[in-house]
């Protein structure tokens, strides 16, 4: 099979629509990592993603009779654009089934390419099921986004180009974003056949670790749910053929956090002045994690920049989280005496440090004041530890909130302490699928039986909606409330049997 894939990749038809993308040095990142970092610029493809390669190769290989029937696919956006462009190039109809959570920029791009769009489900797997139904009903040819030899071969042309652009003996590792596994399967099969010493390292988000968990289990596993921040890799189950190839040729899969992905988006921007989408920046995030773990220097490392289909309204969220992911910012909750001069004394303690955020609210003359402070860091964790010690020794209560997800999502916007006279308040953090009407549906599910005393919600694009809620629960109703939460936690969507809501914190 290895030789077969090399032959398939060499014969792949991709360049009617795709381009040979640049392999660019990343001087800023190279200097920071003390290694030679390169970006394979798949974000420069006509549809701003590598997906055009596999999609068009599949469509180009169809017989005239099969092609006339038309094609259909399920995709969160990038594969969809590839199929739509490939179908238009060959002059055949295309139906594209996309999750409801797909960023608008990708939906509009598919429409501009002439694809017939069907929006269905909260993730790829639900869209896939609907696409298969439509394919049977209308006799369309299904173009799989990853689990197809022709698609895998098309993606494998990325490795063919890399090994033309830089001699294989010079390359130490290639870092590849992983969703369903088509890209890493193609790259690994080709690169390992020619240069077995090159490490092929996959990178997945921690909340969409399908390939990582499958390789660890030795068989394909289906994730209960996946995070949608990196929507391009939000796949609950990797492909059968892609898993077989990954098990044979991939050296390891690294997991990265949302903050690390955001920091990688910033790293790419600083070297290229281009903005990668979250899934497209996974390779860089994995490269940085690998270098930190191995403490290696002087190596030649390549990250596949997979795509640049980023919704503009997500940039605010990315910018907020990038410094946290790169350990360039600390978030601290600080308690100071509510007496004249204490606020000034705390600020003097900070000296000339860069303040990225400062939230304060007067509470009560007899109480302590609550501050939420963001501070820039030049030396990462070591400086943060020293700062915490300094503040504590000065007599102020301090809590490190840098790695606290609830603080990053909610607390920073809600400084001020508890409301006076408020009784029986409990705090909960909820998560629900982000789609039109989701917030209203959530509030209706909570019901009117208990008073909501605090509420914070923020939309982060295609990510899940997150709510911090304070709810007044008198002791005599607590048992009923717990039963209600249990029913809410396992509420089901009309289209799927996945939990619609998840309760993360109660107290």
C-alpha positions as a Python dict, from the first residue, in 0.01 Angstrom:
ca = {
    (1, 'X'): (0, 0, 0),
    (2, 'X'): (289, 239, 67),
    (3, 'X'): (416, 216, -293),
    (4, 'X'): (57, 246, -417),
    (5, 'X'): (11, 577, -234),
    (6, 'X'): (339, 715, -361),
    (7, 'X'): (225, 633, -714),
    (8, 'X'): (-120, 778, -648),
    (9, 'X'): (32, 1101, -518),
    (10, 'X'): (269, 1136, -810),
    (11, 'X'): (-23, 1090, -1052),
    (12, 'X'): (-270, 1308, -859),
    (13, 'X'): (-457, 1573, -1059),
    (14, 'X'): (-460, 1886, -848),
    (15, 'X'): (-296, 2165, -1042),
    (16, 'X'): (-593, 2249, -1265),
    (17, 'X'): (-724, 2437, -959),
    (18, 'X'): (-455, 2422, -689),
    (19, 'X'): (-116, 2595, -684),
    (20, 'X'): (222, 2483, -556),
    (21, 'X'): (241, 2684, -236),
    (22, 'X'): (554, 2840, -92),
    (23, 'X'): (764, 2686, 184),
    (24, 'X'): (855, 3005, 370),
    (25, 'X'): (1113, 3054, 644),
    (26, 'X'): (966, 3203, 963),
    (27, 'X'): (1253, 3420, 1092),
    (28, 'X'): (1081, 3561, 1402),
    (29, 'X'): (957, 3223, 1521),
    (30, 'X'): (1290, 3061, 1432),
    (31, 'X'): (1475, 3310, 1650),
    (32, 'X'): (1242, 3255, 1944),
    (33, 'X'): (1257, 2876, 1920),
    (34, 'X'): (1628, 2859, 1831),
    (35, 'X'): (1537, 2622, 1547),
    (36, 'X'): (1480, 2668, 1173),
    (37, 'X'): (1103, 2701, 1137),
    (38, 'X'): (924, 2692, 802),
    (39, 'X'): (559, 2746, 709),
    (40, 'X'): (402, 2551, 423),
    (41, 'X'): (159, 2815, 303),
    (42, 'X'): (-154, 2618, 217),
    (43, 'X'): (-351, 2924, 328),
    (44, 'X'): (-253, 3075, -10),
    (45, 'X'): (-457, 2825, -212),
    (46, 'X'): (-747, 2968, -422),
    (47, 'X'): (-993, 2858, -149),
    (48, 'X'): (-744, 2948, 129),
    (49, 'X'): (-701, 2585, 234),
    (50, 'X'): (-521, 2263, 136),
    (51, 'X'): (-860, 2092, 101),
    (52, 'X'): (-884, 2188, -266),
    (53, 'X'): (-616, 1928, -346),
    (54, 'X'): (-800, 1618, -228),
    (55, 'X'): (-1144, 1737, -333),
    (56, 'X'): (-1041, 1812, -690),
    (57, 'X'): (-833, 1496, -728),
    (58, 'X'): (-1140, 1289, -637),
    (59, 'X'): (-1366, 1481, -877),
    (60, 'X'): (-1105, 1467, -1156),
    (61, 'X'): (-1084, 1088, -1124),
    (62, 'X'): (-1461, 1036, -1171),
    (63, 'X'): (-1577, 879, -1496),
    (64, 'X'): (-1789, 1101, -1724),
    (65, 'X'): (-2101, 901, -1635),
    (66, 'X'): (-2044, 930, -1258),
    (67, 'X'): (-1955, 1297, -1284),
    (68, 'X'): (-2277, 1381, -1469),
    (69, 'X'): (-2479, 1261, -1168),
    (70, 'X'): (-2325, 1540, -960),
    (71, 'X'): (-2138, 1531, -632),
    (72, 'X'): (-2219, 1591, -268),
    (73, 'X'): (-2009, 1639, 45),
    (74, 'X'): (-2034, 1717, 414),
    (75, 'X'): (-1795, 1979, 544),
    (76, 'X'): (-1742, 2253, 799),
    (77, 'X'): (-1628, 2475, 515),
    (78, 'X'): (-1284, 2419, 363),
    (79, 'X'): (-1355, 2085, 195),
    (80, 'X'): (-1688, 2231, 88),
    (81, 'X'): (-1514, 2511, -99),
    (82, 'X'): (-1280, 2263, -261),
    (83, 'X'): (-1569, 2046, -381),
    (84, 'X'): (-1765, 2348, -504),
    (85, 'X'): (-1468, 2485, -698),
    (86, 'X'): (-1375, 2141, -832),
    (87, 'X'): (-1731, 2076, -948),
    (88, 'X'): (-1755, 2415, -1113),
    (89, 'X'): (-1424, 2357, -1290),
    (90, 'X'): (-1552, 2026, -1429),
    (91, 'X'): (-1896, 2170, -1502),
    (92, 'X'): (-2101, 1942, -1278),
    (93, 'X'): (-2352, 2017, -997),
    (94, 'X'): (-2248, 2006, -630),
    (95, 'X'): (-2451, 1985, -309),
    (96, 'X'): (-2274, 2091, 10),
    (97, 'X'): (-2408, 1992, 354),
    (98, 'X'): (-2259, 2212, 626),
    (99, 'X'): (-2312, 2219, 1005),
    (100, 'X'): (-2521, 2505, 1142),
    (101, 'X'): (-2210, 2615, 1335),
    (102, 'X'): (-2004, 2676, 1019),
    (103, 'X'): (-1855, 3030, 1012),
    (104, 'X'): (-2043, 3264, 780),
    (105, 'X'): (-1732, 3337, 575),
    (106, 'X'): (-1716, 2972, 467),
    (107, 'X'): (-2088, 2949, 391),
    (108, 'X'): (-2072, 3261, 173),
    (109, 'X'): (-1760, 3133, -4),
    (110, 'X'): (-1936, 2808, -101),
    (111, 'X'): (-2239, 3002, -226),
    (112, 'X'): (-2012, 3224, -437),
    (113, 'X'): (-1865, 2910, -598),
    (114, 'X'): (-2208, 2792, -707),
    (115, 'X'): (-2263, 2510, -459),
    (116, 'X'): (-2612, 2418, -340),
    (117, 'X'): (-2595, 2461, 38),
    (118, 'X'): (-2781, 2254, 297),
    (119, 'X'): (-2725, 2358, 661),
    (120, 'X'): (-2780, 2074, 906),
    (121, 'X'): (-2662, 1963, 1252),
    (122, 'X'): (-2416, 2098, 1508),
    (123, 'X'): (-2099, 1926, 1383),
    (124, 'X'): (-1946, 1740, 1090),
    (125, 'X'): (-2084, 1400, 1188),
    (126, 'X'): (-2445, 1517, 1183),
    (127, 'X'): (-2387, 1692, 849),
    (128, 'X'): (-2227, 1371, 718),
    (129, 'X'): (-2533, 1162, 804),
    (130, 'X'): (-2762, 1407, 624),
    (131, 'X'): (-2532, 1419, 321),
    (132, 'X'): (-2542, 1040, 291),
    (133, 'X'): (-2922, 1049, 300),
    (134, 'X'): (-2934, 1308, 21),
    (135, 'X'): (-2675, 1115, -181),
    (136, 'X'): (-2898, 804, -174),
    (137, 'X'): (-3213, 1000, -250),
    (138, 'X'): (-3067, 1189, -549),
    (139, 'X'): (-2805, 946, -675),
    (140, 'X'): (-2512, 1183, -614),
    (141, 'X'): (-2147, 1081, -579),
    (142, 'X'): (-2023, 1140, -225),
    (143, 'X'): (-1684, 1313, -201),
    (144, 'X'): (-1547, 1221, 141),
    (145, 'X'): (-1342, 1494, 310),
    (146, 'X'): (-1070, 1254, 426),
    (147, 'X'): (-1143, 879, 416),
    (148, 'X'): (-1089, 817, 44),
    (149, 'X'): (-766, 709, -135),
    (150, 'X'): (-804, 976, -404),
    (151, 'X'): (-859, 1247, -143),
    (152, 'X'): (-564, 1123, 64),
    (153, 'X'): (-345, 1121, -248),
    (154, 'X'): (-448, 1476, -334),
    (155, 'X'): (-352, 1596, 13),
    (156, 'X'): (-27, 1400, -14),
    (157, 'X'): (92, 1634, -290),
    (158, 'X'): (174, 1876, -6),
    (159, 'X'): (457, 1641, 99),
    (160, 'X'): (566, 1598, -264),
    (161, 'X'): (611, 1974, -291),
    (162, 'X'): (791, 2006, 43),
    (163, 'X'): (1047, 1746, -62),
    (164, 'X'): (1103, 1934, -387),
    (165, 'X'): (1145, 2263, -205),
    (166, 'X'): (1376, 2141, 72),
    (167, 'X'): (1595, 1831, 65),
    (168, 'X'): (1457, 1554, 282),
    (169, 'X'): (1788, 1501, 461),
    (170, 'X'): (1757, 1854, 600),
    (171, 'X'): (1409, 1809, 748),
    (172, 'X'): (1372, 1686, 1105),
    (173, 'X'): (994, 1703, 1154),
    (174, 'X'): (671, 1805, 982),
    (175, 'X'): (380, 1920, 1201),
    (176, 'X'): (39, 1851, 1050),
    (177, 'X'): (-312, 1960, 1159),
    (178, 'X'): (-538, 1659, 1212),
    (179, 'X'): (-914, 1636, 1183),
    (180, 'X'): (-1030, 1324, 1003),
    (181, 'X'): (-671, 1243, 907),
    (182, 'X'): (-661, 1286, 528),
    (183, 'X'): (-378, 1540, 522),
    (184, 'X'): (-150, 1361, 768),
    (185, 'X'): (-217, 1024, 603),
    (186, 'X'): (-111, 1154, 262),
    (187, 'X'): (191, 1344, 392),
    (188, 'X'): (309, 1055, 608),
    (189, 'X'): (271, 789, 337),
    (190, 'X'): (477, 992, 90),
    (191, 'X'): (742, 1137, 322),
    (192, 'X'): (811, 812, 509),
    (193, 'X'): (851, 623, 181),
    (194, 'X'): (1130, 855, 70),
    (195, 'X'): (1280, 972, 401),
    (196, 'X'): (1184, 747, 695),
    (197, 'X'): (1392, 959, 936),
    (198, 'X'): (1156, 1259, 903),
    (199, 'X'): (921, 1270, 1201),
    (200, 'X'): (557, 1317, 1107),
    (201, 'X'): (377, 1472, 1403),
    (202, 'X'): (5, 1534, 1409),
    (203, 'X'): (-153, 1816, 1610),
    (204, 'X'): (-509, 1822, 1744),
    (205, 'X'): (-703, 2045, 1986),
    (206, 'X'): (-746, 1896, 2331),
    (207, 'X'): (-1123, 1902, 2282),
    (208, 'X'): (-1116, 1727, 1942),
    (209, 'X'): (-855, 1456, 1996),
    (210, 'X'): (-997, 1184, 1773),
    (211, 'X'): (-669, 1061, 1622),
    (212, 'X'): (-480, 1089, 1952),
    (213, 'X'): (-738, 878, 2135),
    (214, 'X'): (-765, 627, 1849),
    (215, 'X'): (-389, 571, 1831),
    (216, 'X'): (-375, 536, 2209),
    (217, 'X'): (-656, 278, 2204),
    (218, 'X'): (-519, 95, 1902),
    (219, 'X'): (-854, 126, 1725),
    (220, 'X'): (-1082, 400, 1602),
    (221, 'X'): (-1284, 559, 1879),
    (222, 'X'): (-1581, 793, 1856),
    (223, 'X'): (-1562, 1102, 2074),
    (224, 'X'): (-1874, 1190, 2268),
    (225, 'X'): (-1841, 1552, 2162),
    (226, 'X'): (-1587, 1787, 2007),
    (227, 'X'): (-1503, 2153, 2061),
    (228, 'X'): (-1584, 2385, 1775),
    (229, 'X'): (-1327, 2661, 1814),
    (230, 'X'): (-1104, 2485, 1558),
    (231, 'X'): (-1407, 2399, 1346),
    (232, 'X'): (-1198, 2272, 1055),
    (233, 'X'): (-1088, 1970, 1260),
    (234, 'X'): (-1406, 1917, 1465),
    (235, 'X'): (-1444, 1546, 1379),
    (236, 'X'): (-1571, 1290, 1629),
    (237, 'X'): (-1434, 984, 1444),
    (238, 'X'): (-1131, 966, 1217),
    (239, 'X'): (-1137, 775, 889),
    (240, 'X'): (-1075, 402, 862),
    (241, 'X'): (-806, 433, 594),
    (242, 'X'): (-654, 747, 745),
    (243, 'X'): (-625, 571, 1080),
    (244, 'X'): (-458, 271, 919),
    (245, 'X'): (-198, 494, 754),
    (246, 'X'): (-148, 706, 1067),
    (247, 'X'): (-95, 397, 1280),
    (248, 'X'): (171, 281, 1035),
    (249, 'X'): (355, 607, 958),
    (250, 'X'): (276, 884, 1209),
    (251, 'X'): (529, 922, 1491),
    (252, 'X'): (297, 1089, 1743),
    (253, 'X'): (4, 1324, 1788),
    (254, 'X'): (32, 1630, 2014),
    (255, 'X'): (-263, 1801, 2183),
    (256, 'X'): (-281, 2178, 2221),
    (257, 'X'): (-514, 2415, 2407),
    (258, 'X'): (-731, 2691, 2268),
    (259, 'X'): (-492, 2947, 2416),
    (260, 'X'): (-195, 2779, 2246),
    (261, 'X'): (-381, 2785, 1914),
    (262, 'X'): (-452, 3156, 1955),
    (263, 'X'): (-85, 3221, 2032),
    (264, 'X'): (10, 3028, 1716),
    (265, 'X'): (-225, 3245, 1508),
    (266, 'X'): (-36, 3546, 1640),
    (267, 'X'): (301, 3382, 1564),
    (268, 'X'): (197, 3323, 1203),
    (269, 'X'): (73, 3681, 1171),
    (270, 'X'): (399, 3825, 1303),
    (271, 'X'): (603, 3637, 1042),
    (272, 'X'): (366, 3653, 744),
    (273, 'X'): (110, 3928, 815),
    (274, 'X'): (-158, 3670, 734),
    (275, 'X'): (-429, 3544, 968),
    (276, 'X'): (-468, 3169, 997),
    (277, 'X'): (-791, 3007, 1106),
    (278, 'X'): (-766, 2804, 1430),
    (279, 'X'): (-740, 2466, 1255),
    (280, 'X'): (-482, 2611, 1017),
    (281, 'X'): (-257, 2719, 1305),
    (282, 'X'): (-243, 2379, 1475),
    (283, 'X'): (90, 2288, 1312),
    (284, 'X'): (264, 2592, 1459),
    (285, 'X'): (110, 2532, 1802),
    (286, 'X'): (235, 2175, 1793),
    (287, 'X'): (582, 2280, 1679),
    (288, 'X'): (615, 2516, 1976),
    (289, 'X'): (497, 2250, 2220),
    (290, 'X'): (740, 1996, 2074),
    (291, 'X'): (1038, 2233, 2099),
    (292, 'X'): (951, 2317, 2462),
    (293, 'X'): (922, 1948, 2551),
    (294, 'X'): (1236, 1832, 2371),
    (295, 'X'): (1446, 2142, 2450),
    (296, 'X'): (1593, 2096, 2099),
    (297, 'X'): (1790, 2352, 1900),
    (298, 'X'): (1920, 2381, 1546),
    (299, 'X'): (1659, 2152, 1390),
    (300, 'X'): (1460, 2212, 1072),
    (301, 'X'): (1090, 2204, 1150),
    (302, 'X'): (799, 2253, 911),
    (303, 'X'): (443, 2347, 1007),
    (304, 'X'): (158, 2308, 760),
    (305, 'X'): (-46, 2629, 763),
    (306, 'X'): (-368, 2457, 674),
    (307, 'X'): (-613, 2740, 608),
    (308, 'X'): (-712, 3103, 652),
    (309, 'X'): (-1092, 3100, 649),
    (310, 'X'): (-1129, 3302, 969),
    (311, 'X'): (-1447, 3485, 1066),
    (312, 'X'): (-1351, 3846, 1135),
    (313, 'X'): (-1559, 3867, 1453),
    (314, 'X'): (-1346, 3593, 1614),
    (315, 'X'): (-1031, 3804, 1605),
    (316, 'X'): (-1119, 3978, 1932),
    (317, 'X'): (-1133, 3644, 2111),
    (318, 'X'): (-810, 3525, 1949),
    (319, 'X'): (-629, 3844, 2050),
    (320, 'X'): (-749, 3810, 2409),
    (321, 'X'): (-627, 3454, 2442),
    (322, 'X'): (-303, 3474, 2244),
    (323, 'X'): (-90, 3627, 2519),
    (324, 'X'): (-221, 3373, 2770),
    (325, 'X'): (-134, 3089, 2536),
    (326, 'X'): (218, 3224, 2490),
    (327, 'X'): (264, 3282, 2867),
    (328, 'X'): (296, 3656, 2798),
    (329, 'X'): (15, 3757, 3033),
    (330, 'X'): (-88, 3677, 3390),
    (331, 'X'): (-443, 3716, 3523),
    (332, 'X'): (-461, 3780, 3896),
    (333, 'X'): (-746, 3822, 4144),
    (334, 'X'): (-625, 4050, 4425),
    (335, 'X'): (-788, 4153, 4753),
    (336, 'X'): (-685, 4488, 4905),
    (337, 'X'): (-819, 4670, 5215),
    (338, 'X'): (-1095, 4917, 5127),
    (339, 'X'): (-910, 5207, 5295),
    (340, 'X'): (-761, 5526, 5150),
    (341, 'X'): (-414, 5467, 5002),
    (342, 'X'): (-430, 5090, 4958),
    (343, 'X'): (-518, 5112, 4589),
    (344, 'X'): (-221, 5342, 4529),
    (345, 'X'): (9, 5117, 4734),
    (346, 'X'): (-85, 4817, 4521),
    (347, 'X'): (-26, 5006, 4196),
    (348, 'X'): (313, 5124, 4323),
    (349, 'X'): (398, 4761, 4396),
    (350, 'X'): (348, 4677, 4029),
    (351, 'X'): (603, 4940, 3932),
    (352, 'X'): (660, 4977, 3559),
    (353, 'X'): (512, 4642, 3465),
    (354, 'X'): (282, 4648, 3162),
    (355, 'X'): (-81, 4641, 3278),
    (356, 'X'): (-302, 4475, 3016),
    (357, 'X'): (-626, 4490, 3213),
    (358, 'X'): (-741, 4643, 3540),
    (359, 'X'): (-1091, 4602, 3686),
    (360, 'X'): (-1191, 4749, 4022),
    (361, 'X'): (-1520, 4830, 4192),
    (362, 'X'): (-1593, 4984, 4531),
    (363, 'X'): (-1788, 4744, 4748),
    (364, 'X'): (-1813, 4839, 5114),
    (365, 'X'): (-1605, 5056, 5346),
    (366, 'X'): (-1580, 4767, 5592),
    (367, 'X'): (-1484, 4506, 5335),
    (368, 'X'): (-1190, 4424, 5109),
    (369, 'X'): (-1183, 4549, 4752),
    (370, 'X'): (-1170, 4298, 4467),
    (371, 'X'): (-934, 4362, 4177),
    (372, 'X'): (-895, 4167, 3853),
    (373, 'X'): (-558, 4250, 3701),
    (374, 'X'): (-390, 4148, 3376),
    (375, 'X'): (-12, 4196, 3362),
    (376, 'X'): (230, 4151, 3074),
    (377, 'X'): (510, 3900, 3127),
    (378, 'X'): (851, 3907, 2964),
    (379, 'X'): (979, 3583, 3118),
    (380, 'X'): (673, 3358, 3129),
    (381, 'X'): (593, 3131, 3423),
    (382, 'X'): (902, 3217, 3627),
    (383, 'X'): (812, 3586, 3629),
    (384, 'X'): (452, 3504, 3717),
    (385, 'X'): (564, 3299, 4017),
    (386, 'X'): (791, 3581, 4137),
    (387, 'X'): (510, 3834, 4097),
    (388, 'X'): (267, 3624, 4302),
    (389, 'X'): (526, 3596, 4579),
    (390, 'X'): (589, 3973, 4575),
    (391, 'X'): (220, 4060, 4604),
    (392, 'X'): (164, 3807, 4881),
    (393, 'X'): (461, 3933, 5082),
    (394, 'X'): (317, 4285, 5060),
    (395, 'X'): (13, 4167, 5256),
    (396, 'X'): (-239, 4146, 4971),
    (397, 'X'): (-449, 3838, 4908),
    (398, 'X'): (-374, 3709, 4558),
    (399, 'X'): (-502, 3423, 4345),
    (400, 'X'): (-351, 3317, 4012),
    (401, 'X'): (-637, 3301, 3758),
    (402, 'X'): (-424, 3264, 3444),
    (403, 'X'): (-521, 2902, 3383),
    (404, 'X'): (-875, 2932, 3517),
    (405, 'X'): (-1116, 2893, 3227),
    (406, 'X'): (-1407, 3051, 3412),
    (407, 'X'): (-1197, 3356, 3495),
    (408, 'X'): (-1092, 3402, 3133),
    (409, 'X'): (-1446, 3364, 3006),
    (410, 'X'): (-1651, 3539, 3271),
    (411, 'X'): (-1494, 3672, 3592),
    (412, 'X'): (-1285, 3938, 3420),
    (413, 'X'): (-1609, 4108, 3311),
    (414, 'X'): (-1787, 4079, 3645),
    (415, 'X'): (-1564, 4222, 3916),
    (416, 'X'): (-1748, 4359, 4218),
    (417, 'X'): (-1824, 4076, 4455),
    (418, 'X'): (-2158, 3942, 4571),
    (419, 'X'): (-2467, 4162, 4591),
    (420, 'X'): (-2562, 4284, 4938),
    (421, 'X'): (-2868, 4120, 5087),
    (422, 'X'): (-2873, 3844, 4826),
    (423, 'X'): (-2955, 3504, 4977),
    (424, 'X'): (-2919, 3143, 4865),
    (425, 'X'): (-2718, 3220, 4550),
    (426, 'X'): (-2536, 2935, 4374),
    (427, 'X'): (-2303, 2974, 4076),
    (428, 'X'): (-2303, 2741, 3776),
    (429, 'X'): (-2123, 2742, 3444),
    (430, 'X'): (-2314, 2600, 3148),
    (431, 'X'): (-2214, 2519, 2792),
    (432, 'X'): (-2448, 2470, 2500),
    (433, 'X'): (-2417, 2436, 2120),
    (434, 'X'): (-2376, 2781, 1963),
    (435, 'X'): (-2638, 2827, 1694),
    (436, 'X'): (-2923, 3070, 1617),
    (437, 'X'): (-3172, 3076, 1903),
    (438, 'X'): (-2947, 2874, 2135),
    (439, 'X'): (-2936, 3135, 2413),
    (440, 'X'): (-3314, 3171, 2416),
    (441, 'X'): (-3356, 2793, 2421),
    (442, 'X'): (-3115, 2775, 2713),
    (443, 'X'): (-3308, 3033, 2917),
    (444, 'X'): (-3635, 2858, 2843),
    (445, 'X'): (-3481, 2531, 2962),
    (446, 'X'): (-3378, 2690, 3294),
    (447, 'X'): (-3740, 2792, 3342),
    (448, 'X'): (-3899, 3049, 3571),
    (449, 'X'): (-3903, 2848, 3893),
    (450, 'X'): (-3583, 3004, 4027),
    (451, 'X'): (-3453, 3360, 4016),
    (452, 'X'): (-3143, 3427, 3806),
    (453, 'X'): (-2934, 3668, 4013),
    (454, 'X'): (-2626, 3688, 3792),
    (455, 'X'): (-2576, 3618, 3424),
    (456, 'X'): (-2285, 3648, 3184),
    (457, 'X'): (-2283, 3517, 2829),
    (458, 'X'): (-2051, 3592, 2542),
    (459, 'X'): (-2058, 3472, 2182),
    (460, 'X'): (-1717, 3356, 2053),
    (461, 'X'): (-1805, 3284, 1692),
    (462, 'X'): (-1848, 2915, 1620),
    (463, 'X'): (-1735, 2800, 1964),
    (464, 'X'): (-1988, 2661, 2211),
    (465, 'X'): (-2190, 2921, 2400),
    (466, 'X'): (-2080, 2962, 2761),
    (467, 'X'): (-2285, 3104, 3044),
    (468, 'X'): (-2198, 3186, 3404),
    (469, 'X'): (-2521, 3205, 3601),
    (470, 'X'): (-2602, 3288, 3959),
    (471, 'X'): (-2930, 3125, 4064),
    (472, 'X'): (-3114, 3176, 4392),
    (473, 'X'): (-3204, 2833, 4528),
    (474, 'X'): (-3376, 2836, 4868),
    (475, 'X'): (-3282, 2531, 5078),
    (476, 'X'): (-3632, 2379, 5067),
    (477, 'X'): (-3619, 2376, 4681),
    (478, 'X'): (-3262, 2250, 4642),
    (479, 'X'): (-3357, 1888, 4576),
    (480, 'X'): (-3605, 1988, 4305),
    (481, 'X'): (-3347, 2219, 4152),
    (482, 'X'): (-3087, 1940, 4136),
    (483, 'X'): (-3337, 1717, 3959),
    (484, 'X'): (-3409, 1999, 3714),
    (485, 'X'): (-3037, 2045, 3644),
    (486, 'X'): (-3001, 1673, 3587),
    (487, 'X'): (-3281, 1684, 3329),
    (488, 'X'): (-3126, 1993, 3169),
    (489, 'X'): (-2780, 1837, 3149),
    (490, 'X'): (-2914, 1544, 2949),
    (491, 'X'): (-3159, 1740, 2737),
    (492, 'X'): (-3144, 1622, 2380),
    (493, 'X'): (-3150, 1810, 2051),
    (494, 'X'): (-3418, 1720, 1802),
    (495, 'X'): (-3158, 1606, 1547),
    (496, 'X'): (-2907, 1413, 1760),
    (497, 'X'): (-2859, 1209, 2074),
    (498, 'X'): (-2568, 1420, 2199),
    (499, 'X'): (-2619, 1620, 2521),
    (500, 'X'): (-2739, 1970, 2432),
    (501, 'X'): (-2622, 2126, 2758),
    (502, 'X'): (-2336, 2058, 2992),
    (503, 'X'): (-2294, 2179, 3348),
    (504, 'X'): (-1932, 2242, 3435),
    (505, 'X'): (-1943, 2396, 3779),
    (506, 'X'): (-2180, 2410, 4070),
    (507, 'X'): (-2125, 2566, 4407),
}
